[in-house]
C-alpha cells in the first residue's frame, strides 16, 4: 500500500511538472519577441558608414521546446524508476522478503536490448545497406576497392553478432542468484591463444589484401598508355588542362600566374605581358610612394571642402585615408608591394638565365593546350590526373570512381584510373537523366568550399573527339605585344590593388 501510494504521488507530480514546463515555454515564446542586432558585412563598399540596426523578429523555438521537454521527461522517468526500486527496497525491509529483484529485472532487460538491437541492425541494413555495401563503382580499380571493403565489413559483422550475442546471453544466464556461487577463472591459456591467434590471422589477411590492392591501384597502373590531364585547384573552383594536337602538356609554374594566365602556363607571349605588367605596377607604386606628401596635402584640402556638405560619407572616407598616410600604413603597403613584385621578376629572370630549364619549359608545347571548366574522359581509357593547387591544400574526390588525392601547393600529385561507366550508362542504371559525375573538394578550404566542384563527363571516343575539336586553345595565337601600359594590372600574389586607397591617391595626383 505504501509503495503504490508513493509511486502514484511521484508519477502525478512528475506529470504536473512536465505539463507546467511545456506551458511556461509556450507562454514565454509567444509573449517575448527578441531583438537581433544586424552585423556589418566582413568586406564590401560602404563599411565605414555602417550603422547597426535592431530588427524585431519572432522567434520560432518549437524545436528547442521539444528538445528541452524530452530532456526533462527522460530525467523524470529515470527518477521514477529509481524511486520504484527504492520503494521496493523499503517494502522488502518491512516485509522481510524481497518483492522485486533488481538482478532479475536487469537480466530480462539485457535480452530485450539484444533482440531490439539485432532488429535495429537488420532494419538499418535492409533500408540503407545500398549506401554501405558498395557495388556501384564506375572505375576498374573501384571493383577491387569495394570488394576489400565488403569483405572487411562481413568479417567484422560476424564477430559483432557472435560477441554481442554471447555478451548479453551470459548477462542473462548468469545473473546473481542466492542458489549459485560465482566461479572465478583468473587465467586460461587456451582462451588466450584462441582470442589472440584468430584475430591475428584475420587481421593479417585483411592487411595483406589491402596492401596488394593498394599496390595494384598506385604502382601497377600502366601510365604509359594513359591520357594526361592536369587538374588545377584554386579557391573555389577547378580547371582542367588538356594537351593539344601534339599530345604533350606544356610546362607551368606558379611564378607565371596572372589574371590572363590563371594556371601559370609557360607561354612566351603571356610571360612577356606579365613582366610588362609587373614593371608598370612597380613604376606606379614608386610614383605613389614619391608623391605621398603632395597626396596628403590634396586630401586635406578635399577634407575641408567635404566638411561643408550635408553628406558626411566623403568626410569619413577621406579622413581614414589621411590617417593611413600619416600612420605610415600606406607607405608600408607600397614598399611591400614593390618588394613582392620585384621578387617575382627576379625569380622569372632566374629561369631565363638557366638556359637548360628555360628551353625545357618554353618549347611551344603549351601553345595548343586546352583549358576547360568540365572534365571529359573516354570510357574504358586509362587517364592520369596531374593535380596542382594555386593557394592552399585541396582534396580531389571522385566518389563513383573511388579516387581521392590531396592537391598541395608547390608540388604535383597524380592518380591513374580507368573509368568504366559512361554518363549515359550510369543515368540508365539510376533511372535518372539528370545525374552527372562530379569531382569535389573534400578538404574544408574556405567559405565557398561547399560549392567547389567540376562536372565529369564519361563518353565514347567519338564523342570525346567531337568535343575536343570544338574547344579553343588557350594561347594558340600569340597576341600583339603591348606598347604602352594603359591600366594598373592585377597582382595575383597579393591583395587586389584596387581595394587599396593607393588608386585614389594616384587619381588625385594625376589631376
HELIX and SHEET records of a PDB file:
HELIX    1   1 UNK A    2  UNK A   31  1                                  30    
HELIX    2   2 UNK A   47  UNK A   49  5                                   3    
HELIX    3   3 UNK A   62  UNK A   95  1                                  34    
HELIX    4   4 UNK A  102  UNK A  132  1                                  31    
HELIX    5   5 UNK A  140  UNK A  173  1                                  34    
HELIX    6   6 UNK A  189  UNK A  218  1                                  30    
HELIX    7   7 UNK A  223  UNK A  225  5                                   3    
HELIX    8   8 UNK A  254  UNK A  256  5                                   3    
HELIX    9   9 UNK A  268  UNK A  290  1                                  23    
HELIX   10  10 UNK A  292  UNK A  306  1                                  15    
HELIX   11  11 UNK A  313  UNK A  327  1                                  15    
HELIX   12  12 UNK A  329  UNK A  353  1                                  25    
HELIX   13  13 UNK A  355  UNK A  361  1                                   7    
HELIX   14  14 UNK A  365  UNK A  368  5                                   4    
HELIX   15  15 UNK A  399  UNK A  401  5                                   3    
HELIX   16  16 UNK A  423  UNK A  430  1                                   8    
HELIX   17  17 UNK A  449  UNK A  451  5                                   3    
HELIX   18  18 UNK A  461  UNK A  469  1                                   9    
HELIX   19  19 UNK A  497  UNK A  499  5                                   3    
HELIX   20  20 UNK A  502  UNK A  510  1                                   9    
SHEET    1   A 2 UNK A  34  UNK A  37  0                                        
SHEET    2   A 2 UNK A  54  UNK A  57 -1                                        
SHEET    1   B 5 UNK A 370  UNK A 372  0                                        
SHEET    2   B 5 UNK A 237  UNK A 242 -1                                        
SHEET    3   B 5 UNK A 227  UNK A 234 -1                                        
SHEET    4   B 5 UNK A 382  UNK A 389  1                                        
SHEET    5   B 5 UNK A 413  UNK A 418 -1                                        
SHEET    1   C 5 UNK A 375  UNK A 378  0                                        
SHEET    2   C 5 UNK A 453  UNK A 459  1                                        
SHEET    3   C 5 UNK A 437  UNK A 441 -1                                        
SHEET    4   C 5 UNK A 394  UNK A 398 -1                                        
SHEET    5   C 5 UNK A 403  UNK A 407 -1                                        
END                                                                             
